[in-house]
Amino acid sequence: MGFLYKIKIGLIAIARINNWWDYFLDYFHLKKGYIVYRIRNKKIITRAGTIDKSIITELVLTDKYFPSWLKLKPDALVIDLGAHIGIFSVLIDRKVYAVEPAEDNYKLLLEQINLNKLDIKPFKIAISNEKGRMKLYRGRHSARFSLIEREEEECDFVNTLSLEEFFIKNNINYCDLMKVDIEGGEYKAFYSTPKTIFDKIRKIFLEIHQINGENRDELINFLKNQGFQIKQKQKSFLYAIKSEENEGL
């Protein structure tokens, strides 16, 4: 990360975070415990000295997840797969189904919901290729829990659903935006999902991971075959949007 980029991010932090000084104090490891950021008339709880600050940077100080062309109606339905502590779910400010299997992250997600009184429905499950119970491996930090990657041998057991079962169980007939960051689980989750479910989804924002035995290009082609147009913002991140909703993609 270059010096000029850091200066740019710092200036954006001052413009977008009401209590921006807390962001800088956390950057220099001068904060402990919890930080409550005030952003867009919302309150976002984070854990000082953790990956949470980097997620604030990604979601608030860049336009990766909130591009200027993204237009969602007030009654839009958003599904957040891999919600972590709920920062995206809170900031998107729509009806959200937030899915997060990791216990500590999920507890903080619940606190975000209670603090902001938003229409967010939390689910302590993981999305995979089938209904069942699977090992959720811990990672180097709280955003790296994975059903697939074994960065650490320590794991928890979590309930899983396929994406199709999740839609059916919750009577979801239309999804305006699905944000997906599930640490390599996207391959099993998507490949096991029938086109009838993808037909209900208008936009996908996807963190796409490099996993042994899986191919990013094949997953991209799979999404194209489901009717999405693809634009890769970065090698590991893409927008998938139905052609009739191409809004500056």
Secondary structure, 3 states (H helix, E strand, C coil): CCHHHHHHHHHHHHHHCCCHHHHHHHHCCCCCCEEEEEECCEEEEEECCCCHHHHHHHHHCCCCCCCCCCCCCCCCEEEEECCCCCHHHHHHCCEEEEECCCHHHHHHHHHHHHHHCCCEEEECCEEECCCEEEEEECCCCCCCCECCCCCCCCEEEEEEEEHHHHHHHCCCCCECEEEECCCCCHHHHHHCCCHHHHCCECEEEEECCCCCCCCHHHHHHHHHHCCEEEEEEECCEEEEEEHHHCCCC
